[in-house]
Amino acid sequence: MNNKFAVITTINEKSRSIIKFESFSDWHIVVVGDDKTPPMKNSNNLTYLSINDQYKKYYDMAKSLPHNHYCRKNIGYLFAINS
């Protein structure tokens, strides 16, 4: 996996900006979803962490963070650090 990461949260579907950023081969984008976020397809340069994924991978942190809050982005940072 790439060693440069961009971590974002969104409640929207995959935007043009995300699609553009996903095309950069030297970056990996981590999209941290929330209750309202539509599913996104993972690719070589994009990982979408749904609420279920967040609880599966980082249960202790996920259960301590409120849903529908920007702080869930911390799960994306944890994912990037561990990749």
N, C-alpha and C positions, 0 to 999 in steps of 0.2 A: 504494500500500500504506500501511497505517497507520504512524504514527511511534512507537507504543508497542508493545513486544514483551514477551512472556513466553517464556522458553526453558526447556524441561524435557527430561529424559531419562526413558525408561521401557522396561521389558521387557514391559509389560502391554498389553492392548488398550485402546482408547479408553475412559477412565473417565467417570463422570458429571461429575466435576470438569472434565475437559477439555471435554466437551460443553457444560457451563455456560459456561466461560470463552470458548469458541468463539462463543457467542452475543453477546458484547459487541462491538458494532460498532466501537468505538474502540480495540480491541486486536487484535494478531495473535499467535497462539501458534505457536511453533516446537517441534515434537516431534522430538528427535534419537533415532533408533532405534538398536538394537544387534542383535547376532546373533539374539537370542530375540524381538525385538519383532515382533508381527504387523503387516502393512501397515495403514496408515490412509489414508483418502481425504482428499486436499487439498480445501480450500474457500477462500472469500474471506478467512477469518480464521484459517486453519490451514494450516501447511506441515509435512508429514511428510518428514523427511530419512532415508531408508533408508541402510543401509551403502553400497549402490551409488551413491545420490545423493551421499553424502558424498565418495566417491572421485572421482566425475565433476566435482563443483563445486570441491572443495578437496583435490586429490590430495596435495599436499605435506604438508599438515597431517594429513589422514586417515591417511596411511601412518605417521606418527610417533606416533600415539596408539594405545594398546592397546585392543583390543575388550573389551567387557564391563567397561567402566570409566567412572566418572562424568566423567572428563576429556573425553570425547567431546562433552560439552555445549559446549565451546569452539567447536566447529564451528557450533553454533546461534547463538552470539554473533556469529561472523563473518558468518553469513548475515544476521542482523538489522542489523548495521552496514552491510552492503552493499546493503540493501533501501531 
